[in-house]
Amino acid sequence: MTGEQIIGELGNFDGAAEILQAWRDGMAPEPALLVSDWADKHRMLGSRGSAEPGPWRTNRTPYLRDVMDALSPAHPARRVVFMKGAQVGGTECGNNWIGYVIHHAPGPMLAVQPTTELAKRFSDQRIDPLVEETPAIRQRVAPARSRDSGNRQLSKEFPGGQLVMTGANSAVGLRSMSARFLFLDEVDAYPGDVEGEGDPVALAEARARTFGWRRKTLLVSTPTISGLSRIEREYLASDQRRFFLPCPHCAAMQWLRFERLVWEKGEPDSARYLCEACDGEIGEQHKTAMLAGGEWRPTAIPQDPHAIGFHISALYSPVGWFSWSQAVRDWEAAQGDDRAIKTFRNTVLGETWQESGEAPDWQRLYDRREEWAPGTVAAEGLLLTAGVDVQRDRLEASIWAWAQDRQSWLIEHRILAGNPFEAAVWDELRGLLGETWRHASGHRLGLAMTAIDSGDGMTTAEVYAFVRRAGAGRAIAVKGQDGLRAAIGQPSATEVRRNGRKLGGLKVWPVGSSFLKGETYGWLKLERPTAESGDPFPPGFVHLPLHAAGEEFCRQLTAEQFVARAGRNGFRRLEWVKTRERNEALDCRVYARAAAAALGMDGWGDGRWTRMADALSLPAGEIPTGGIVAPPSPPQVATDTQRPRGWLAPRNGWLR
């Protein structure tokens, strides 16, 4: 019996026509219009967010056509993976999909950015212009200023569906709704674990399971480190498509590789591409025609039959966006700087960076040690931080000095023997936090911040209690988080209990342990300049003293290695493993570096460092009463006394 027959038997009543229309809509087949066709017909780009305002033209970026069309409801793919370089239009591809869903295939949709703050920015800078500038969408999303419009910053309602935007750092946001469509943007910047509930990608995809074969997921990102990159893992599980272009000379199809780009040394504008079939030189003026004749070809058999993957580099960027000559300039500028080369491979080539699996040679570090007076700080060292590792029978603490160019000096490594469940060892640590060290200027420097490991569940409460008593301006509790791709993340509040008694809350800082170990090992491998050359020490160089860095310390500092292992899901993953039992020196170094990051050291400009250096150049008698210009305290610091603007005089002041 048809819907019309059912309505006829029930008789006419108020709302019968609406019910019948809803039934017809539900029985209608999926729309045949493809996402790329919709974009060409309806999408408008405004000057606010586009360098080329006006109607969207897929033929400007032909490589995006298949990516967008795979997101159409009629396409069999359920997971679409797009691993890419910058300047290729990947985000606009996702925005076109959002517009298509709102206008042509309504349903619940979840768009996930790395953080909630970025989700708000994405809404303001991408989605609001999409709605305002595209008439077909503007008709379906009410203006935000109207009452009960359903148009809010992180939520856009439209007939038949809703778009919700959230951050991968919010477990509540990821489980807020069921979604047929998932747009997961910049997945390599997602945290490894979100609020203890697991991988954010898995949490988001769990919201789509109820839609079965009708669900669609788009994962987009520039990649990061090989073995840790989410987008690489997903791409390798797909059919690994590449965009093949015809040679203008011999018509041979090939995908662009940076290794085939050649130029005269020091002349980036001479860049041209060598055909891999005929070795003919291809100038960038041929790129537009080559893109028009390009096609995606799978290069592997997918592990997931419902997943397709696309990879493209910035070498494919249309003429006028990102040129081959600019790629050459970026490459030449990056030489000699591993960080810059990593950025180039990630953002320009859209490839992962392979971290070296070899730890620095402890013997080389031992042999290159330097001599300076115990308990003193080099002239360039303007900031002191400490890292504390908690063991069952002792605490170990390293004090490091930092310079503007990230050079660092080990001041001392101290072992505080004692049971961490008893007060004595913590009293000794409290005394250490109050000590000072003589700077080359003659002034005394105190610790600006101390980071204490709270990751051992047995001693976590003891660490929390100590940090709470010490005060947020003197010490922070930290916990390693391997999935964090930064030195330190945003602190989260936690409740402190001891002996069953609630003591109050504090903030625990997540530390990117893997990130900082890789950074440390990269700096440890830097070569020390010879006396004959007269060259300065390179940025990031790690200075080790004869008096504090013995053989055991050097062995501990190099006691881990980055190796590839097969995970439970079959994907290869890189992880840090111990090559010897003792590694406290490395852990203490990581925590001291995290303390400096928590203070905001990585964001300080030249002016702040200059003021710190100028203050240390003053004779002791000329320092104004009440303190001296100092680094800012972490966000949670609260002071007990009013202090003059620009001066710092708390009891844990960095200079005493």
C-alpha positions in Angstrom: 0.0 0.0 0.0 1.4 3.4 -1.0 1.6 6.4 1.1 -1.2 8.0 -0.9 -3.5 5.0 -0.3 -2.7 5.1 3.4 -3.6 8.8 3.7 -6.7 8.2 1.6 -8.0 5.4 3.9 -7.3 7.6 7.0 -9.1 10.5 5.5 -8.1 14.1 5.2 -6.7 15.7 8.3 -4.5 18.6 9.2 -0.9 17.8 8.4 -1.7 15.0 6.0 0.1 16.8 3.1 3.2 17.3 5.2 3.3 13.7 6.3 2.9 12.5 2.7 5.7 14.8 1.5 8.0 13.6 4.3 7.3 10.0 3.2 8.1 10.9 -0.4 11.3 12.5 0.7 12.3 9.5 2.7 11.7 7.1 -0.2 13.5 9.2 -2.8 16.8 7.8 -4.0 20.1 9.4 -3.2 20.7 12.6 -5.3 22.6 11.9 -8.5 24.3 15.3 -8.5 28.0 15.0 -7.8 29.8 17.2 -5.3 32.1 18.7 -7.9 29.0 19.5 -10.2 27.3 21.1 -7.2 30.4 23.3 -6.5 30.6 24.4 -10.1 26.9 25.3 -10.1 26.4 26.9 -6.7 29.6 27.6 -4.8 30.7 31.3 -4.6 34.0 32.5 -3.2 34.2 35.9 -1.6 37.2 38.2 -1.3 37.2 37.6 2.5 38.6 34.1 2.3 39.8 33.6 -1.2 42.5 35.0 -3.4 40.4 34.3 -6.4 36.8 35.5 -5.6 33.9 34.5 -7.8 32.3 31.3 -8.9 34.1 28.1 -7.9 35.8 26.4 -10.9 36.8 22.8 -10.4 38.9 23.0 -13.6 41.2 25.3 -11.7 42.2 22.4 -9.5 41.2 19.3 -11.6 42.8 16.9 -9.1 40.1 17.8 -6.6 37.3 16.5 -8.8 37.6 12.8 -7.9 38.2 13.6 -4.2 34.9 15.6 -4.1 33.0 13.1 -6.2 34.0 10.3 -3.9 32.1 12.2 -1.2 28.9 12.0 -3.2 26.2 9.7 -1.6 26.1 7.5 -4.7 29.8 6.7 -4.5 30.6 3.4 -2.8 33.5 4.7 -0.7 32.9 5.1 3.0 36.3 6.5 4.0 38.1 9.1 1.8 41.6 9.9 2.8 43.4 13.0 1.5 47.1 13.3 2.4 48.4 16.5 0.9 50.8 19.4 0.9 49.8 23.0 1.5 48.4 25.2 -1.2 46.4 22.5 -3.0 42.8 23.4 -1.9 42.2 20.5 0.5 40.2 22.5 3.0 38.0 24.0 0.3 37.3 20.5 -0.9 35.8 19.7 2.5 33.9 23.0 2.5 32.3 22.2 -0.8 31.2 18.9 0.7 29.6 20.7 3.6 27.8 23.0 1.2 26.6 20.0 -0.8 25.2 18.3 2.3 23.4 21.4 3.5 21.8 22.1 0.1 21.5 18.8 -1.7 21.9 15.8 0.7 20.8 16.9 4.2 21.8 14.9 7.2 23.6 15.1 10.5 27.3 16.2 9.9 30.2 16.5 12.3 33.3 18.6 11.4 36.3 18.1 13.7 39.2 20.5 14.0 42.3 19.8 16.2 41.1 22.0 19.1 37.8 23.7 20.1 39.4 27.1 19.6 40.3 26.1 16.0 36.8 24.9 15.5 35.5 28.3 16.4 37.9 29.9 14.0 36.9 27.5 11.3 33.3 28.4 11.9 34.0 32.2 11.7 36.5 32.1 8.8 35.2 29.3 6.7 31.7 28.3 7.4 30.1 31.7 7.9 31.5 33.0 4.6 30.4 29.7 2.9 26.8 30.4 4.1 26.8 34.2 3.4 28.5 34.0 -0.1 26.6 31.0 -1.5 22.9 31.8 -2.2 21.8 28.2 -2.3 23.1 27.7 1.2 22.1 31.1 2.6 18.4 30.1 1.9 18.7 27.1 4.1 20.6 28.5 7.1 18.8 31.2 9.0 20.8 34.4 9.9 22.6 34.1 13.2 21.0 37.3 14.5 17.4 35.9 14.2 15.8 34.5 17.3 15.9 30.7 17.5 17.6 30.5 14.1 19.6 27.4 14.9 22.6 29.3 13.6 25.2 29.3 16.3 29.0 29.5 16.2 29.5 25.7 16.6 26.2 24.5 15.2 24.3 25.3 12.0 20.8 23.8 11.6 19.2 23.4 8.2 16.1 21.5 6.9 16.8 17.8 7.3 20.1 18.1 9.1 22.6 19.9 11.3 26.3 20.7 11.1 28.1 20.5 14.4 31.7 21.7 14.8 34.0 20.6 17.6 37.6 20.1 18.6 39.4 16.8 18.8 40.5 17.7 22.3 36.8 17.6 23.5 35.5 14.2 24.4 32.0 15.8 25.0 32.0 17.4 21.6 33.0 14.1 19.9 30.2 12.2 21.4 27.6 14.9 21.3 25.6 13.5 18.4 25.2 10.7 15.8 26.5 11.8 12.4 26.1 10.4 9.0 28.9 12.6 7.6 32.3 13.2 9.3 34.8 15.8 8.1 38.0 15.2 10.1 40.4 18.1 9.3 44.2 18.1 10.0 44.0 14.8 11.8 47.8 14.7 12.4 47.4 17.6 14.8 44.8 15.7 16.9 45.9 14.6 20.4 46.8 10.9 20.9 44.2 10.5 23.6 41.3 12.8 24.4 40.6 13.2 28.1 41.4 9.6 28.8 38.7 8.3 26.5 40.8 7.1 23.6 41.7 8.1 20.0 39.6 11.1 18.8 39.3 9.7 15.3 37.9 6.4 16.7 35.5 8.4 19.0 34.2 10.4 16.1 33.8 7.5 13.8 31.8 5.7 16.5 29.1 8.4 16.0 28.6 7.3 12.4 28.2 3.5 12.9 24.4 3.7 13.2 24.2 4.8 9.6 25.9 1.7 8.3 26.8 1.7 4.6 25.3 5.2 4.1 28.0 6.9 6.2 30.9 9.0 4.8 34.1 10.0 6.4 36.7 12.5 5.0 40.1 12.6 6.6 42.3 15.4 5.5 45.8 16.4 6.7 49.3 17.4 5.9 51.4 14.5 7.4 54.0 14.7 10.2 56.4 12.0 11.4 56.5 8.6 9.7 55.0 5.9 11.9 53.2 8.4 14.1 51.2 10.1 11.3 47.5 9.3 11.3 47.0 10.4 7.8 49.9 8.3 6.6 48.4 5.3 8.4 45.0 5.8 6.8 46.5 6.4 3.3 48.6 3.2 3.5 45.5 1.3 4.3 43.8 2.7 1.2 44.4 2.1 -2.5 47.0 4.9 -2.4 46.0 6.9 -5.5 48.4 9.3 -7.2 47.6 12.0 -9.8 49.3 11.1 -13.0 50.0 13.8 -15.6 50.9 13.5 -19.3 54.3 14.7 -20.5 53.8 17.5 -23.0 56.6 16.0 -25.1 55.9 12.2 -25.2 52.5 12.0 -23.4 53.9 9.5 -20.8 51.8 9.5 -17.7 53.7 10.1 -14.4 53.1 11.5 -10.9 55.3 14.5 -9.9 58.3 13.8 -7.7 60.5 16.5 -6.2 63.6 14.4 -7.2 62.8 15.1 -10.9 62.8 18.8 -10.4 66.1 20.4 -11.5 67.6 23.9 -11.5 70.8 25.8 -11.8 72.3 26.3 -8.4 71.3 29.6 -6.8 68.8 30.2 -9.6 65.3 29.0 -8.5 63.6 30.6 -11.4 65.4 28.1 -13.7 63.4 25.2 -12.2 62.0 22.7 -14.7 60.8 19.1 -14.5 62.4 16.2 -16.2 60.1 13.6 -17.7 60.9 10.2 -16.4 60.2 8.6 -19.8 62.0 10.9 -22.3 64.0 13.2 -20.0 62.4 16.1 -21.7 62.5 19.4 -19.8 59.0 20.5 -18.7 58.5 24.2 -17.9 55.8 25.3 -15.4 53.9 27.0 -18.3 52.8 23.4 -19.3 51.3 22.7 -15.9 47.8 23.9 -16.6 47.4 21.7 -19.7 49.0 18.8 -17.8 46.6 19.1 -14.9 43.6 19.2 -17.3 44.8 15.8 -18.8 45.6 14.2 -15.4 44.0 11.2 -13.8 44.0 9.5 -10.5 45.4 5.9 -10.5 45.5 3.5 -7.6 48.9 2.2 -6.7 48.1 -0.5 -4.1 45.4 -3.0 -3.0 43.5 -1.5 -0.1 43.4 -3.2 3.3 39.9 -1.7 3.6 37.8 -2.3 0.5 35.6 0.7 1.4 38.6 3.2 1.7 40.2 5.2 -1.1 43.1 7.4 -0.6 44.6 10.4 -2.5 48.0 11.9 -2.1 49.2 15.1 -3.7 52.0 17.6 -3.2 52.2 21.4 -3.6 54.1 20.7 -6.9 50.6 20.3 -8.4 49.4 23.7 -7.2 47.8 25.7 -10.1 49.9 28.4 -11.7 49.7 31.5 -9.6 49.4 29.6 -6.3 52.6 27.9 -5.4 55.3 27.7 -8.1 58.2 25.2 -8.7 60.6 28.1 -8.3 59.2 28.8 -4.8 59.6 25.2 -3.9 63.2 25.4 -4.9 63.7 28.6 -2.8 62.1 26.9 0.2 64.3 23.8 -0.2 67.6 25.8 -0.5 66.7 27.9 2.5 66.1 24.8 4.6 69.5 23.2 4.0 71.4 22.6 7.2 68.3 22.8 9.4 66.6 19.5 10.0 63.5 21.3 11.3 63.1 23.4 8.2 63.7 20.3 6.0 61.0 18.4 8.0 58.6 21.3 7.5 59.3 21.3 3.7 58.7 17.6 3.4 55.5 17.8 5.4 53.9 21.0 4.0 55.3 21.2 0.5 55.7 17.5 -0.5 52.9 16.2 1.7 55.2 13.5 2.9 56.1 12.2 6.3 59.4 12.9 8.0 61.5 9.9 8.9 63.0 10.4 12.3 66.5 8.9 12.7 66.2 5.7 14.8 69.7 5.9 16.1 70.4 7.5 19.5 73.4 9.8 19.8 76.6 8.1 20.7 77.1 8.5 24.4 80.9 8.2 24.0 80.9 11.2 21.7 78.9 13.2 24.2 81.3 12.2 27.0 84.4 13.2 25.0 83.1 16.6 24.0 82.2 17.7 27.5 83.2 21.2 28.5 84.8 22.6 31.7 83.3 25.3 33.8 83.1 25.9 37.5 80.5 23.7 39.3 77.3 25.5 40.2 77.8 28.4 37.7 75.8 29.5 34.7 77.2 30.6 31.4 76.7 34.2 30.3 74.2 33.2 27.6 72.1 31.2 30.0 69.2 33.5 31.1 66.6 31.0 32.3 66.9 28.1 34.8 64.4 25.2 34.9 64.4 21.8 36.5 63.0 18.5 35.7 62.3 15.9 38.4 61.9 12.2 37.9 60.2 10.2 40.7 61.5 6.7 41.6 60.4 4.4 44.3 63.5 5.1 46.5 64.6 8.5 45.3 64.0 11.7 43.3 66.3 12.7 40.5 66.5 16.3 39.4 68.4 18.1 36.6 68.8 21.8 36.5 69.3 23.3 33.0 70.0 26.8 31.8 68.5 28.1 28.5 69.5 30.7 26.0 67.5 32.6 23.4 68.6 30.3 20.6 67.6 27.2 22.6 71.2 26.4 23.5 71.2 24.7 27.0 73.7 24.0 29.7 73.4 21.2 32.3 74.1 23.0 35.6 73.8 19.9 37.8 72.1 16.6 38.2 71.2 15.8 41.8 69.9 12.5 43.3 67.7 13.0 46.4 67.6 9.6 48.2 64.5 8.8 50.2 61.1 7.2 50.1 58.7 9.4 48.1 55.9 8.3 50.5 57.7 10.1 53.3 58.1 13.8 53.9 61.9 13.9 54.2 62.7 13.6 50.5 60.1 16.2 49.5 61.5 18.6 52.1 64.9 18.2 50.4 63.3 18.9 47.0 61.6 22.0 48.5 65.1 23.2 49.6 66.4 22.6 46.0 63.6 24.8 44.6 64.8 27.6 46.9 68.5 27.4 45.9 70.4 29.8 43.6 73.3 29.4 41.1 75.9 32.0 40.3 75.6 33.5 36.8 78.6 34.7 34.9 77.5 38.2 35.5 77.9 37.7 39.2 74.2 37.7 40.0 72.4 34.7 41.5 69.8 32.9 39.4 66.9 30.9 40.9 64.7 28.3 39.3 61.9 29.9 37.2 60.0 26.6 37.1 60.3 23.0 38.0 58.3 20.2 36.3 57.7 17.0 38.3 56.7 13.7 36.7 53.3 12.6 38.0 52.8 9.7 35.6 53.6 6.9 38.1 50.3 6.0 39.5 51.8 4.9 42.8 53.3 8.3 43.6 50.9 10.6 41.7 49.1 11.7 44.9 52.5 12.6 46.5 53.5 14.7 43.5 50.2 16.5 43.5 50.4 17.3 47.2 53.9 18.7 46.8 53.0 20.8 43.8 50.0 22.2 45.6 52.0 23.1 48.6 54.9 24.6 46.6 52.6 26.8 44.6 51.8 26.9 40.9 54.5 29.6 40.3 57.2 27.3 41.5 56.4 23.8 40.3 54.0 22.0 37.9 52.9 18.4 37.7 53.5 16.9 34.3 52.5 13.6 32.6 54.0 12.2 29.4 51.7 11.9 26.4 53.3 10.3 23.4 50.6 11.3 21.0 51.1 15.0 21.7 53.0 16.6 18.8 54.2 19.6 20.8 56.5 20.3 23.7 53.5 20.7 26.1 49.8 20.8 25.8 47.0 22.7 27.6 46.8 21.8 31.3 43.7 20.1 32.7 42.3 20.5 36.2 42.4 17.4 38.5 41.3 16.7 42.0 43.9 16.2 44.7 43.2 13.6 47.4 45.6 12.3 50.0 44.9 9.7 52.7 41.2 9.9 51.6 41.1 13.6 52.2 40.3 16.1 49.5 43.0 18.8 49.3 41.7 20.8 46.4 42.5 20.9 42.7 45.5 21.7 40.5 46.4 21.5 36.9 48.4 18.7 35.2 50.3 19.5 32.1 50.5 16.9 29.3 54.1 16.6 27.9 54.9 15.6 24.4 57.5 13.0 25.5 58.1 11.6 22.0 58.3 15.1 20.5 60.8 16.3 23.1 63.0 13.2 23.0 63.2 13.6 19.2 64.1 17.3 19.7 66.7 16.5 22.3 68.4 13.9 20.2 68.5 16.2 17.2 70.2 18.8 19.3 72.6 16.2 20.9 73.8 15.3 17.4 74.9 18.8 16.5 78.6 19.1 15.9 80.7 21.2 18.3 82.6 23.9 16.3 86.3 23.6 16.4 88.5 26.2 18.1 90.3 26.8 14.7 87.1 27.7 12.9 86.0 30.3 15.4 82.4 29.5 14.5 79.7 30.0 17.2 77.8 27.1 18.7 74.8 26.2 16.6 71.2 26.9 17.9 70.0 24.2 20.2 73.5 22.9 21.1 73.5 20.9 24.4 76.5 21.8 26.7 77.5 19.1 29.2 80.0 19.9 32.0 82.9 17.7 33.1 81.8 18.0 36.8 78.1 16.9 36.3 77.9 14.7 33.2 79.8 11.5 33.9 79.8 8.3 31.9 76.5 7.1 33.6 74.8 10.4 32.9 75.8 10.3 29.2 74.6 6.7 28.9 71.3 7.6 30.5 70.8 10.6 28.3 71.1 8.3 25.2 69.2 5.4 26.7 66.3 5.3 24.3 65.9 4.6 20.6 63.1 5.4 18.1 62.1 2.1 16.5 59.3 0.8 14.3 57.0 -1.8 15.7 53.8 -3.5 14.4 50.7 -2.4 16.3 47.8 -4.6 17.3 45.8 -3.2 14.3 48.6 -4.2 11.8 49.8 -0.7 11.2 53.5 0.1 11.7 54.1 2.6 14.5 57.2 4.2 15.8 57.9 4.3 19.5 60.7 5.0 22.0 62.2 2.0 23.6 64.9 1.7 26.3 68.2 0.3 25.2 69.3 0.1 28.9 67.5 0.0 32.2 68.4 3.5 33.5 67.2 6.5 31.6 66.5 9.1 34.4 68.9 11.7 32.8 66.8 11.7 29.6 63.5 12.0 31.5 64.8 14.8 33.7 65.9 16.7 30.6 62.5 16.3 28.9 60.7 17.6 32.0 63.1 20.6 32.4 62.4 21.4 28.7 58.7 21.1 29.3 59.0 23.5 32.2 60.6 26.0 29.9 57.8 25.5 27.4 55.1 25.9 30.1 56.7 29.3 30.9 56.2 30.2 27.2 59.9 30.3 26.3 59.3 29.2 22.7 57.2 32.2 22.1 59.4 34.9 23.6 60.5 37.6 21.2 63.9 39.3 21.0 62.7 42.1 23.3 62.1 39.9 26.3 65.4 38.1 26.0 67.1 41.5 25.6 65.5 42.8 28.8 66.6 39.7 30.7 70.1 40.1 29.4 70.2 43.8 30.2 69.0 43.2 33.7 71.8 40.8 34.4 74.3 43.3 33.1 73.5 45.7 35.9 75.7 45.8 39.0 74.0 44.2 42.0 73.6 47.5 43.8 71.8 49.1 40.8 69.0 46.5 40.7 65.8 48.2 41.9 64.3 47.1 45.1 61.6 44.6 44.4 63.1 42.5 41.6 64.0 42.6 38.0 62.5 42.0 34.6 61.7 38.2 34.4 60.0 35.7 32.3 56.2 35.4 32.6 54.7 32.9 34.9 52.4 30.1 33.6 48.7 30.9 33.1 47.7 29.5 36.5 50.2 31.5 38.6 48.7 33.7 41.2 50.8 36.1 43.3 50.2 37.1 46.9 51.5 40.6 46.7 51.0 43.6 44.4 54.1 44.1 42.3 55.2 47.1 40.2 54.4 46.8 36.5 57.3 45.1 34.6 59.0 43.8 37.7 58.9 40.5 39.5 59.6 39.9 43.2 57.9 36.7 44.3 59.8 34.4 46.5 60.6 32.1 43.6 62.0 34.9 41.4 64.5 33.8 38.8 67.1 36.2 40.1 67.9 36.6 43.7 
